[in-house]
Each structure stands twice: as structure tokens, then as C-alpha cells.
Amino acid sequence: MLMLAIAMLGIATVIPDRPFLVLGLSLVVGASFSILVREAIAPSPQTRITQITALLLLIISIYGFADIIKTL
């Protein structure tokens, strides 16, 4: 899911169209929540790094959604 989000955000940088950006950001939100739930259920050896990365992605995507809403 994260690779699909990266692809959608890559397309959104080449083709400045709002649906690609919204879809990419929503996929990032879903992937971040999925990573956080997976780490809560079955922790990996690098749990802290994974959680920080997922939270960082979540914060950036929420900021992106706020920016999109502001430009409407």
C-alpha cells in the first residue's frame, strides 16, 4: 500500500491534478495506520523507529490534507 501511495504522489508531482494527490495522501494515511496497528500487535526488533516513521508519515499527510482544504 505504501508503494502505491508513493506512485500516486509521484504521479501527482508530474501531473498537478488534485485527485492523484488526494488518493496518494489517503493511501499514506491508511498505510501509516496499518503499520502502527501491526507494530502494536506484533512488535518488531526496531519498533521505535518504525513507529516514529509511521507517525511522521501520518503527520505529513494530515498537513497535506489541511493544505488541500485551505486552497479550496
C-alpha positions, -999 to +999 in steps of 0.1 A: +000+000+000+029+023+008+044+017-027+011+025-043+010+057-023+045+067-034+035+060-070+004+082-067+023+110-051+049+107-079+022+110-105+008+140-086+041+158-089+042+152-127+006+158-134-006+185-110-041+171-106-059+171-073-074+136-074-040+119-076-027+140-046-058+132-025-056+095-034-019+093-026-023+111+007-052+089+017-032+058+009-004+072+031-028+076+060-041+040+056-006+026+053+005+046+084-024+033+105-017-002+092+019+000+102+010+013+137-015-015+143+009-041+131+036-029+154+011-028+183+001-064+177+034-079+168+064-057+177+095-060+155+131-055+167+131-019+155+097-010+169+105+026+179+120+036+145+090+021+127+065+039+149+083+072+145+084+068+108+047+059+106+038+089+128+059+112+107+042+100+075+008+104+092+016+140+103+029+150+068-002+135+051-026+153+075-007+185+068-011+178+031-049+174+035-051+206+055-032+224+027-056+210+001-086+221+022-071+255+026-067+260-011-104+251-018 
